[in-house]
């Protein structure tokens, strides 16, 4: 049996984990979520999951490669004194599972064999297509934990959610300032897109961290990603690698982002982006 840990049963990454698990046991996949209405506790969730693992005896435990999925399964591994493989993209069954997993923010793919029983692994976001069908699922109460989330502060953002947007328009250091994002926001509004940014932008204080695309920000998978004035650092590309098409706008022809781009525009974003917006408006008005 393969057991899938679900952060939420309606989550896209959970359904991707289910699809990954079906590759190991097509007809014997079960899912479990943790009821943490009293406040999220990573060690409390892990303890509840460990109790279920000891009761059911799965051969493999799979979790989404989200922040919470990785955190909970790391706690499970510590309790069971077993190794854990994070951010896996493929798996081959055998006496030991052979895995391919993402390392160094997406710049390295590692092939490894996973020891331990049960095998513990998380699935890299957007490494596989989500499973459209459901599996047997249950919700179990969290165990008592030493650390618990006592308060959540929800950011209020207008428009389209960055994680769910079909189109994302992002700006990098080349935007130049907080005010420089006006042209990015204008194009995003015309495309009904979300506005994103690079880590350099949040570090400069031009945009909030909630807008950051990257390994330490939000991982996205839009149909189109428009990167404006972004050089293409490894951690940023790890966050947008799920995009189906990438349009890069940068005056530096040697920028590393062009190696991953489907479409390239060599030019100043402050000229190119307003020109794109003007063309969109003229087509709509015409």
Backbone bond lengths (Angstrom), bond angles and torsions (degrees), N, CA, C in turn:
res aa  C-N    CA-C-N  psi(-1)  N-CA   C-N-CA  omega(-1)  CA-C   N-CA-C  phi
1 X - - - 1.461 - - 1.523 110.20 -
2 X 1.329 115.85 140.80 1.456 121.88 173.64 1.525 107.93 -109.45
3 X 1.317 116.09 126.84 1.460 122.26 -179.21 1.521 109.06 -104.46
4 X 1.335 116.53 128.92 1.462 122.06 179.90 1.522 109.15 -108.75
5 X 1.327 115.73 124.80 1.467 120.18 174.47 1.518 108.87 -84.37
6 X 1.332 116.68 129.01 1.465 121.77 -178.17 1.517 109.75 -112.80
7 X 1.328 115.05 122.91 1.464 118.96 171.26 1.526 109.05 -69.91
8 X 1.348 115.09 -45.09 1.465 122.80 172.69 1.516 107.02 -144.87
9 X 1.326 116.83 142.39 1.463 120.35 -177.53 1.530 112.42 -76.45
10 X 1.338 117.80 -13.68 1.462 120.45 179.28 1.529 111.69 -102.64
11 X 1.323 116.21 14.40 1.454 120.95 -173.83 1.528 111.75 -90.44
12 X 1.330 117.29 139.85 1.464 122.53 -179.71 1.527 111.41 -62.48
13 X 1.330 117.38 -40.82 1.464 120.09 -178.65 1.524 111.21 -67.79
14 X 1.321 117.00 -32.58 1.469 120.01 175.10 1.521 110.50 -63.21
15 X 1.343 116.74 -44.19 1.462 119.44 179.96 1.531 111.76 -66.67
16 X 1.328 116.52 -29.24 1.461 119.51 173.95 1.531 110.18 -68.16
17 X 1.334 117.02 -39.46 1.462 120.38 177.44 1.526 111.27 -63.73
18 X 1.335 116.37 -37.26 1.468 120.24 176.71 1.524 110.18 -62.80
19 X 1.333 116.98 -44.17 1.471 120.59 178.90 1.525 110.49 -60.76
20 X 1.323 116.55 -40.91 1.466 121.42 178.42 1.523 110.42 -62.92
21 X 1.346 115.42 -43.03 1.464 120.44 -179.55 1.523 112.15 -64.90
22 X 1.329 116.86 -34.63 1.467 120.04 179.05 1.529 111.74 -63.20
23 X 1.310 116.96 -25.15 1.463 119.79 176.21 1.507 112.60 -67.94
24 X 1.331 116.84 -18.50 1.466 121.93 178.50 1.521 112.34 -98.05
25 X 1.321 116.30 -36.70 1.467 120.68 -178.47 1.519 108.43 -147.85
26 X 1.314 118.32 83.43 1.475 121.50 -173.09 1.517 114.48 -52.90
27 X 1.334 116.75 -33.94 1.467 119.94 -173.67 1.519 113.63 -114.06
28 X 1.331 116.66 12.07 1.462 118.47 -176.08 1.524 110.50 -141.63
29 X 1.344 115.23 57.73 1.454 121.94 178.45 1.526 108.61 -114.85
30 X 1.306 115.86 129.78 1.460 121.47 178.62 1.524 108.49 -128.91
31 X 1.338 116.75 150.26 1.458 121.30 -177.11 1.514 110.71 -122.92
32 X 1.321 115.19 149.25 1.460 120.71 178.86 1.521 108.85 -140.91
33 X 1.327 114.98 138.45 1.454 121.41 173.68 1.516 109.47 -118.39
34 X 1.324 116.47 162.00 1.459 121.70 -178.68 1.520 109.53 -108.87
35 X 1.316 116.29 126.63 1.463 122.20 176.84 1.524 108.05 -81.23
36 X 1.341 115.68 101.72 1.473 119.26 -177.27 1.530 110.93 -120.05
37 X 1.332 115.38 41.99 1.464 119.14 179.03 1.525 111.70 -59.37
38 X 1.324 116.21 -24.30 1.456 119.51 178.76 1.515 112.75 -76.90
39 X 1.328 117.72 -2.03 1.460 121.14 -178.59 1.513 110.22 122.11
40 X 1.307 117.23 130.93 1.460 121.58 -178.32 1.522 111.07 -63.99
41 X 1.329 115.37 128.01 1.461 122.62 176.47 1.524 107.49 -130.59
42 X 1.332 119.51 112.02 1.461 120.51 -176.01 1.527 113.23 -60.64
43 X 1.348 116.96 -42.98 1.464 118.10 -179.99 1.521 111.48 -75.20
44 X 1.351 117.42 -28.12 1.461 120.25 176.04 1.523 111.55 -69.15
45 X 1.339 116.58 -41.97 1.456 120.53 176.67 1.519 110.66 -64.62
46 X 1.334 116.27 -41.48 1.463 120.53 -179.34 1.525 111.43 -65.66
47 X 1.312 117.23 -40.05 1.465 120.56 179.82 1.522 110.92 -63.49
48 X 1.343 116.64 -41.70 1.465 120.40 177.34 1.520 110.41 -63.36
49 X 1.331 116.90 -40.51 1.459 121.19 179.88 1.525 111.02 -67.58
50 X 1.324 116.99 -38.70 1.473 120.91 177.98 1.523 110.62 -63.15
51 X 1.333 117.10 -41.63 1.463 119.83 178.33 1.530 111.00 -59.55
52 X 1.343 116.48 -40.71 1.461 120.58 179.27 1.530 110.55 -68.62
53 X 1.331 116.89 -39.12 1.468 120.89 178.72 1.529 109.99 -61.21
54 X 1.300 116.98 -43.81 1.471 120.73 179.90 1.523 111.33 -67.05
55 X 1.330 116.31 -31.18 1.464 120.52 179.69 1.528 111.90 -77.12
56 X 1.337 117.56 -42.94 1.463 121.80 -173.50 1.534 113.31 -93.15
57 X 1.311 117.89 -27.02 1.459 120.84 179.00 1.514 116.05 65.93
58 X 1.347 119.64 47.12 1.470 119.75 177.33 1.522 110.85 -67.10
59 X 1.324 115.97 152.86 1.462 119.57 177.29 1.524 111.16 -83.10
60 X 1.345 116.01 -27.54 1.465 121.61 -179.31 1.519 108.70 -138.95
61 X 1.336 115.88 141.19 1.469 121.56 172.67 1.516 107.11 -121.05
62 X 1.340 115.02 126.21 1.463 122.07 -175.56 1.520 108.51 -119.32
63 X 1.317 116.07 140.59 1.465 121.14 174.79 1.524 109.38 -136.30
64 X 1.330 117.77 154.96 1.465 119.69 174.44 1.526 110.22 -63.39
65 X 1.328 116.44 149.31 1.452 120.23 178.57 1.517 112.62 -82.53
66 X 1.329 116.77 42.39 1.464 122.01 175.78 1.520 108.44 -86.86
67 X 1.324 116.78 173.10 1.465 119.45 178.38 1.527 110.39 -58.06
68 X 1.339 116.34 -44.97 1.468 118.95 -177.96 1.523 111.27 -73.06
69 X 1.338 117.40 -39.46 1.455 119.40 178.81 1.512 112.02 -60.04
70 X 1.325 116.77 -45.42 1.458 120.49 178.45 1.527 111.53 -65.66
71 X 1.327 116.18 -39.14 1.463 119.93 -177.81 1.528 111.49 -66.87
72 X 1.327 116.45 -48.31 1.468 119.69 -178.17 1.521 110.78 -63.97
73 X 1.328 117.73 -44.55 1.462 119.50 -177.58 1.533 111.34 -69.31
74 X 1.333 117.59 -29.20 1.468 120.00 174.67 1.529 110.20 -65.12
75 X 1.340 116.71 -38.89 1.465 120.43 176.17 1.533 110.63 -66.22
76 X 1.340 116.16 -40.25 1.469 119.97 177.06 1.519 110.23 -59.58
77 X 1.327 116.46 -45.24 1.462 121.02 179.68 1.529 111.31 -60.72
78 X 1.324 116.77 -39.58 1.460 120.54 179.89 1.532 111.03 -66.70
79 X 1.336 116.61 -41.77 1.467 120.22 -179.78 1.531 110.71 -65.25
80 X 1.351 116.18 -42.35 1.466 120.91 -177.83 1.534 112.92 -83.92
81 X 1.321 116.37 -7.40 1.464 122.05 -176.87 1.533 110.37 56.80
82 X 1.332 114.50 48.23 1.465 121.68 -179.00 1.526 109.68 -125.16
83 X 1.336 117.65 154.66 1.466 119.47 174.70 1.515 111.07 -72.53
84 X 1.313 115.53 159.66 1.461 121.82 177.67 1.523 108.69 -137.47
85 X 1.329 117.18 138.67 1.466 122.27 177.66 1.528 108.41 -109.71
86 X 1.326 116.80 121.40 1.466 121.47 -178.51 1.523 111.21 -101.11
87 X 1.334 115.35 152.13 1.465 123.12 172.48 1.524 113.20 58.11
88 X 1.322 116.03 52.04 1.465 121.43 179.18 1.536 110.03 -82.98
89 X 1.331 115.04 145.41 1.461 120.30 178.78 1.526 112.22 -112.28
90 X 1.327 117.29 -29.97 1.469 121.43 176.44 1.516 108.86 -141.93
91 X 1.332 115.57 159.24 1.465 120.53 176.73 1.521 108.72 -145.93
92 X 1.325 116.00 139.88 1.463 122.33 176.04 1.515 108.22 -120.84
93 X 1.347 117.86 120.27 1.463 120.20 -179.37 1.531 111.31 -64.74
94 X 1.310 115.34 157.00 1.454 122.48 177.21 1.508 108.66 170.15
95 X 1.321 116.73 -171.88 1.468 119.55 177.32 1.520 109.80 -56.39
96 X 1.338 115.63 -40.59 1.461 122.65 168.04 1.531 106.93 -119.98
97 X 1.327 117.15 137.65 1.456 119.88 177.57 1.526 109.73 -66.91
98 X 1.328 116.36 133.10 1.459 121.20 173.36 1.522 107.77 -100.02
99 X 1.322 116.17 123.94 1.449 121.79 -171.91 1.518 111.74 -120.66
100 X 1.314 115.79 148.72 1.454 121.50 163.07 1.516 106.39 -111.20
101 X 1.315 116.70 129.89 1.459 118.62 -178.67 1.518 111.05 -138.91
102 X 1.316 115.27 156.25 1.463 122.48 -176.81 1.517 109.66 -84.54
103 X 1.331 115.54 131.87 1.465 121.71 175.70 1.524 109.31 -127.68
104 X 1.309 115.20 162.66 1.464 121.81 174.32 1.536 112.12 51.48
105 X 1.326 114.99 47.26 1.455 119.88 173.60 1.504 115.01 64.91
106 X 1.345 116.73 22.83 1.453 120.07 177.70 1.509 114.09 101.10
107 X 1.343 118.38 -4.27 1.461 120.59 -178.67 1.522 112.43 -84.80
108 X 1.333 117.31 -8.96 1.459 121.14 -177.90 1.522 109.56 -139.44
109 X 1.333 116.19 134.21 1.455 121.92 171.23 1.523 107.90 -107.66
110 X 1.313 115.86 124.33 1.466 121.70 -176.56 1.523 109.87 -108.71
111 X 1.317 116.85 133.44 1.465 120.67 172.09 1.521 107.44 -100.52
112 X 1.321 116.37 130.00 1.463 120.72 -175.40 1.523 110.02 -145.09
113 X 1.318 116.07 158.14 1.463 122.34 171.72 1.517 107.72 -108.24
114 X 1.321 115.01 132.86 1.459 120.99 -173.06 1.523 110.97 -101.00
115 X 1.323 115.97 117.39 1.453 122.01 175.37 1.530 109.48 -87.40
116 X 1.311 116.04 170.49 1.454 120.82 174.83 1.509 112.88 105.36
117 X 1.307 115.22 152.06 1.451 121.68 178.05 1.526 107.99 -139.88
118 X 1.340 116.82 116.33 1.468 126.46 1.21 1.528 111.75 -75.94
119 X 1.330 115.42 160.48 1.458 120.15 173.41 1.522 108.21 -72.81
120 X 1.330 116.42 132.29 1.456 121.70 -177.08 1.527 109.18 -116.09
121 X 1.330 116.72 125.29 1.461 118.46 -178.58 1.524 111.11 -153.29
122 X 1.331 115.38 154.40 1.461 120.86 172.35 1.530 109.05 -117.68
123 X 1.318 115.55 154.62 1.463 122.27 -174.32 1.529 109.70 -102.02
124 X 1.319 116.69 127.19 1.460 120.75 178.60 1.526 110.01 -59.50
125 X 1.334 117.97 135.56 1.473 120.15 179.44 1.519 111.95 -55.94
126 X 1.328 115.07 132.23 1.465 123.95 175.31 1.536 113.62 65.68
127 X 1.331 116.25 21.36 1.467 119.93 175.96 1.522 111.13 -77.26
128 X 1.338 116.48 -27.10 1.465 121.68 178.97 1.520 108.44 -135.28
129 X 1.317 116.24 158.59 1.465 120.59 176.17 1.526 109.52 -71.69
130 X 1.312 116.80 144.69 1.460 121.54 -179.09 1.518 111.19 -66.10
131 X 1.316 115.57 144.52 1.459 121.37 177.31 1.532 108.67 -75.61
132 X 1.340 118.44 125.19 1.465 120.01 -177.53 1.511 113.40 -78.99
133 X 1.337 116.74 -13.00 1.461 120.95 -176.44 1.531 110.17 -104.60
134 X 1.284 115.34 159.40 1.450 120.11 178.37 1.520 112.24 -89.46
135 X 1.316 115.63 169.73 1.462 121.93 173.51 1.524 107.76 -131.88
136 X 1.311 116.07 165.33 1.460 120.03 175.51 1.527 109.01 -56.28
137 X 1.327 116.43 126.68 1.460 120.13 -175.60 1.523 110.11 -137.90
138 X 1.313 115.40 150.24 1.456 120.68 177.40 1.524 109.74 -145.62
139 X 1.318 115.46 158.66 1.452 122.60 179.07 1.518 107.92 -114.99
140 X 1.327 116.52 125.98 1.462 120.41 -179.51 1.521 109.27 -118.36
141 X 1.339 117.38 152.01 1.473 119.29 -178.87 1.519 111.60 -72.08
142 X 1.320 115.60 146.59 1.461 120.45 176.10 1.523 110.07 -71.57
143 X 1.316 116.72 148.87 1.462 121.49 173.65 1.530 108.53 -81.97
144 X 1.319 115.27 168.04 1.460 119.39 177.64 1.524 109.17 -65.90
145 X 1.312 116.10 134.97 1.457 120.66 -179.38 1.517 111.99 -122.59
146 X 1.314 115.41 159.27 1.464 120.02 179.53 1.517 112.06 -83.58
147 X 1.349 115.92 -26.46 1.466 121.11 -179.42 1.522 108.36 -120.17
148 X 1.321 116.55 134.16 1.464 119.75 -177.38 1.529 109.22 -143.90
149 X 1.328 115.44 142.67 1.464 120.36 174.22 1.527 108.17 -73.23
150 X 1.318 116.41 122.17 1.462 120.26 -177.07 1.515 112.84 -98.62
151 X 1.342 116.79 -19.70 1.465 119.58 -177.58 1.517 109.21 -155.29
152 X 1.314 116.05 144.91 1.461 122.42 174.52 1.516 109.03 -121.51
153 X 1.315 115.70 131.46 1.456 121.27 176.27 1.515 106.89 -108.95
154 X 1.322 116.30 112.58 1.455 121.76 -176.83 1.515 110.28 -89.98
155 X 1.326 115.36 127.32 1.463 119.18 176.84 1.522 108.61 -79.40
156 X 1.301 115.86 140.64 1.464 120.40 179.51 1.524 108.08 -103.79
157 X 1.307 115.91 116.52 1.461 120.52 179.78 1.519 108.72 -123.64
158 X 1.311 114.84 135.81 1.458 119.48 178.17 1.514 109.43 -84.44
159 X 1.333 115.41 152.99 1.453 119.08 175.14 1.505 113.74 87.22
160 X 1.340 115.37 -150.01 1.455 122.50 -171.71 1.520 110.77 -85.23
161 X 1.328 116.74 140.09 1.460 121.90 177.65 1.523 109.93 -67.36
162 X 1.327 116.60 135.68 1.460 121.70 -178.44 1.529 111.39 -60.83
163 X 1.322 117.33 -43.76 1.463 120.98 -176.44 1.522 112.79 -68.93
164 X 1.342 117.30 -27.37 1.465 120.88 -174.26 1.524 114.05 -106.28
165 X 1.320 117.23 -3.85 1.464 120.45 -173.60 1.520 112.21 -66.67
166 X 1.325 115.67 142.84 1.463 121.15 176.17 1.527 111.33 -80.95
167 X 1.330 115.83 -24.28 1.466 122.22 175.55 1.531 107.60 -133.12
168 X 1.329 116.45 135.64 1.462 121.63 177.12 1.526 108.33 -128.34
169 X 1.340 115.54 131.38 1.464 121.58 174.85 1.522 107.11 -113.50
170 X 1.337 116.55 118.51 1.461 121.01 -176.23 1.516 111.22 -118.10
171 X 1.327 114.71 150.60 1.456 121.35 174.96 1.509 110.83 -120.14
172 X 1.321 115.41 147.74 1.453 121.06 178.31 1.513 111.91 -116.84
173 X 1.324 115.04 -158.10 1.462 120.47 -178.25 1.533 111.54 -56.20
174 X 1.336 115.92 -30.26 1.454 120.17 -178.33 1.517 114.60 -64.70
175 X 1.334 117.98 -15.52 1.468 120.37 177.86 1.525 109.94 -65.76
176 X 1.311 116.28 -36.35 1.465 120.73 170.03 1.505 117.83 95.88
177 X 1.331 118.83 -27.53 1.462 120.52 -176.42 1.521 109.82 -171.18
178 X 1.325 115.00 172.20 1.462 120.18 174.19 1.525 110.26 -60.00
179 X 1.330 115.70 -43.73 1.461 120.62 -178.54 1.523 111.27 -65.83
180 X 1.321 116.77 -28.79 1.451 120.76 -179.39 1.511 113.47 -63.64
181 X 1.334 117.37 -19.04 1.465 121.01 -179.71 1.527 112.51 -75.17
182 X 1.323 117.55 -3.92 1.468 119.74 179.00 1.523 110.84 -59.66
183 X 1.343 117.40 -39.07 1.470 119.43 -179.10 1.528 110.99 -71.87
184 X 1.348 116.49 -31.60 1.465 121.09 176.68 1.529 109.71 -67.61
185 X 1.326 115.96 -44.85 1.461 121.01 -179.53 1.527 111.23 -65.25
186 X 1.339 116.68 -36.31 1.462 120.30 179.28 1.525 110.96 -63.79
187 X 1.346 116.73 -46.49 1.460 120.22 179.06 1.523 110.85 -64.50
188 X 1.326 116.86 -41.23 1.464 120.83 179.68 1.528 110.56 -61.19
189 X 1.314 117.13 -41.27 1.466 120.47 179.80 1.533 111.07 -63.70
190 X 1.324 116.82 -39.47 1.459 120.31 179.36 1.528 111.86 -66.55
191 X 1.328 116.61 -30.47 1.463 121.28 -177.40 1.528 112.59 -98.06
192 X 1.341 116.74 4.39 1.468 121.19 -174.19 1.531 109.49 53.08
193 X 1.315 114.97 44.76 1.465 122.12 -174.46 1.528 110.88 -108.56
194 X 1.325 115.10 165.61 1.454 121.65 173.15 1.521 109.47 -90.94
195 X 1.321 116.17 152.50 1.461 121.57 176.98 1.528 109.02 -99.36
196 X 1.330 115.16 129.27 1.457 120.60 177.34 1.514 109.96 -123.95
197 X 1.333 115.19 -178.75 1.461 119.56 178.78 1.517 109.63 -159.89
198 X 1.319 115.94 172.64 1.461 121.81 177.84 1.523 109.90 -95.17
199 X 1.324 115.74 171.93 1.465 119.80 179.93 1.521 111.37 -65.22
200 X 1.338 117.56 -33.89 1.463 120.10 178.70 1.523 111.21 -58.54
201 X 1.322 116.21 -34.69 1.468 121.43 -179.42 1.526 110.64 -69.23
202 X 1.329 117.09 -46.04 1.471 119.05 -179.88 1.528 110.36 -68.12
203 X 1.332 116.83 -35.27 1.466 120.24 177.91 1.527 110.96 -63.84
204 X 1.342 116.15 -32.76 1.465 120.37 178.52 1.523 112.26 -80.50
205 X 1.351 116.93 -9.71 1.452 120.87 179.30 1.511 114.70 82.28
206 X 1.346 116.90 15.58 1.472 120.06 -178.81 1.516 112.35 -79.45
207 X 1.340 117.17 -30.99 1.460 122.63 179.78 1.525 108.61 -138.12
208 X 1.352 117.97 155.38 1.471 120.07 177.84 1.527 111.59 -71.70
209 X 1.319 116.26 159.55 1.468 121.38 -179.89 1.527 111.90 -60.67
210 X 1.317 117.56 -27.79 1.470 121.11 179.97 1.526 112.03 -62.95
211 X 1.336 117.44 -17.74 1.471 121.05 178.69 1.533 112.29 -90.91
212 X 1.314 117.33 -6.17 1.467 119.98 -172.74 1.523 112.43 -75.41
213 X 1.321 115.44 128.97 1.459 122.64 172.98 1.523 107.23 -98.53
214 X 1.323 116.85 130.52 1.458 118.11 178.52 1.507 113.29 154.78
215 X 1.309 114.86 -177.91 1.461 120.65 -178.79 1.520 111.32 -61.43
216 X 1.335 117.15 -36.94 1.461 120.88 179.13 1.525 111.35 -101.11
217 X 1.329 116.98 11.03 1.454 121.79 175.97 1.513 110.09 -121.77
218 X 1.324 116.74 -134.70 1.454 121.90 179.97 1.521 109.91 -96.76
219 X 1.311 115.99 134.55 1.469 121.55 174.68 1.528 107.62 -92.83
220 X 1.319 116.38 128.03 1.454 121.28 -172.05 1.525 110.85 -121.48
221 X 1.340 115.71 160.45 1.472 120.89 177.54 1.521 109.54 -146.52
222 X 1.339 118.06 58.44 1.461 120.23 -179.04 1.517 111.82 -77.65
223 X 1.313 115.71 168.26 1.462 120.06 173.23 1.527 110.27 -69.34
224 X 1.335 116.37 -33.86 1.463 121.28 179.33 1.518 109.85 -139.00
225 X 1.336 115.78 130.56 1.461 121.77 175.21 1.520 107.96 -118.76
226 X 1.313 116.52 121.39 1.465 122.20 179.46 1.524 107.91 -107.27
227 X 1.316 116.30 110.72 1.465 122.39 -176.38 1.522 108.98 -104.51
228 X 1.315 116.15 116.38 1.464 121.50 -174.02 1.525 110.18 -112.97
229 X 1.325 116.59 116.79 1.461 119.96 178.29 1.510 113.29 67.74
230 X 1.331 116.67 29.98 1.463 122.70 179.70 1.526 108.21 -110.83
231 X 1.325 116.99 128.42 1.463 120.58 -174.48 1.519 113.05 -74.88
232 X 1.341 116.71 -31.99 1.460 119.91 179.35 1.510 114.02 103.49
233 X 1.341 116.27 39.19 1.463 120.50 177.46 1.524 110.14 -59.83
234 X 1.322 115.56 152.40 1.466 121.62 -175.36 1.515 112.11 -54.16
235 X 1.334 117.43 -45.53 1.464 119.74 -176.03 1.526 111.37 -67.74
236 X 1.323 117.37 -30.47 1.462 119.58 177.39 1.528 110.63 -71.51
237 X 1.323 116.11 -43.65 1.458 119.87 -178.92 1.527 111.26 -65.36
238 X 1.335 117.56 -29.05 1.467 120.48 176.19 1.517 111.36 -63.77
239 X 1.337 116.31 -27.64 1.460 119.70 -179.22 1.505 114.61 -84.68
240 X 1.353 117.61 -21.06 1.461 119.34 -176.72 1.518 112.75 -115.37
241 X 1.323 117.79 10.42 1.465 120.39 -176.13 1.525 112.46 -66.26
242 X 1.333 117.55 -16.30 1.455 120.74 177.81 1.519 113.25 -79.66
243 X 1.341 117.99 -7.19 1.464 121.17 -179.55 1.530 110.55 -65.39
244 X 1.317 115.69 137.13 1.473 119.61 -179.16 1.530 111.23 -73.41
245 X 1.340 117.06 -37.16 1.458 121.75 177.58 1.528 108.62 -136.80
246 X 1.333 115.48 141.06 1.462 121.38 -179.78 1.528 109.68 -123.79
247 X 1.332 116.08 122.24 1.458 123.08 173.01 1.521 107.30 -106.94
248 X 1.329 116.88 119.21 1.460 121.66 -179.13 1.518 110.24 -109.54
249 X 1.340 115.81 133.25 1.464 122.49 177.85 1.519 107.41 -121.48
250 X 1.326 116.90 116.84 1.466 120.37 -176.56 1.527 108.55 -161.58
251 X 1.329 118.49 139.78 1.465 119.59 178.82 1.532 112.96 -77.22
252 X 1.333 116.06 -17.47 1.467 120.67 -178.24 1.525 109.57 -88.19
253 X 1.320 116.29 107.30 1.461 120.27 -177.90 1.531 112.23 -66.29
254 X 1.335 117.07 -16.74 1.467 121.00 179.99 1.527 112.58 -93.67
255 X 1.319 117.75 2.15 1.470 120.74 -179.72 1.525 109.92 -58.52
256 X 1.322 116.35 135.19 1.468 120.92 -174.03 1.522 112.82 -65.91
257 X 1.342 118.33 -20.14 1.466 120.34 -178.40 1.523 111.53 -64.05
258 X 1.336 117.63 -26.28 1.453 119.90 -178.05 1.530 112.63 -67.01
259 X 1.340 116.79 -21.15 1.470 119.85 177.87 1.519 111.31 -67.19
260 X 1.340 117.01 -22.83 1.465 121.76 -178.63 1.521 112.42 -106.96
261 X 1.329 117.84 -4.04 1.458 121.26 -172.55 1.529 112.19 -80.48
262 X 1.332 115.42 141.15 1.463 121.18 171.63 1.532 110.01 -83.82
263 X 1.338 115.77 -32.38 1.458 121.82 178.60 1.527 107.68 -133.21
264 X 1.331 116.63 138.19 1.459 121.15 -177.66 1.515 110.66 -127.63
265 X 1.333 115.70 134.97 1.461 121.91 172.83 1.517 106.98 -124.70
266 X 1.323 117.06 117.37 1.449 122.12 178.66 1.527 108.15 -92.15
267 X 1.314 116.07 104.54 1.450 119.22 -178.65 1.513 112.18 176.72
268 X 1.319 115.94 172.48 1.456 123.62 179.73 1.521 108.71 -75.64
269 X 1.315 116.86 122.85 1.471 120.81 -177.44 1.527 111.52 -59.33
270 X 1.332 117.29 -29.14 1.463 119.92 -178.55 1.529 111.80 -70.67
271 X 1.327 116.65 -14.79 1.457 121.30 173.35 1.528 110.91 -101.58
272 X 1.336 115.87 -41.71 1.465 120.64 -174.42 1.523 111.99 -70.57
273 X 1.325 116.86 -47.66 1.469 119.97 -175.02 1.530 111.85 -64.16
274 X 1.352 120.21 -47.00 1.471 118.37 175.60 1.521 112.98 -60.57
275 X 1.341 116.45 -32.45 1.473 119.02 178.32 1.524 110.72 -66.87
276 X 1.327 117.26 -39.38 1.465 120.52 176.60 1.527 110.15 -63.20
277 X 1.336 116.31 -44.72 1.470 120.65 180.00 1.517 111.07 -61.41
278 X 1.339 115.88 -42.75 1.462 120.13 -179.64 1.529 110.80 -63.71
279 X 1.333 116.67 -38.65 1.457 120.44 179.75 1.533 110.81 -67.01
280 X 1.328 116.62 -40.03 1.470 120.64 178.14 1.521 110.05 -62.76
281 X 1.338 116.42 -44.48 1.475 119.71 -179.92 1.530 111.38 -64.18
282 X 1.336 115.95 -40.38 1.467 118.38 -178.86 1.529 111.56 -66.01
283 X 1.315 116.89 -36.10 1.469 119.97 178.48 1.527 110.33 -67.60
284 X 1.315 116.21 -39.38 1.464 120.10 -179.33 1.524 111.21 -71.10
285 X 1.338 115.96 -39.54 1.471 119.67 -178.91 1.521 110.85 -71.80
286 X 1.359 114.48 -29.35 1.457 118.29 -179.05 1.496 111.87 -76.99
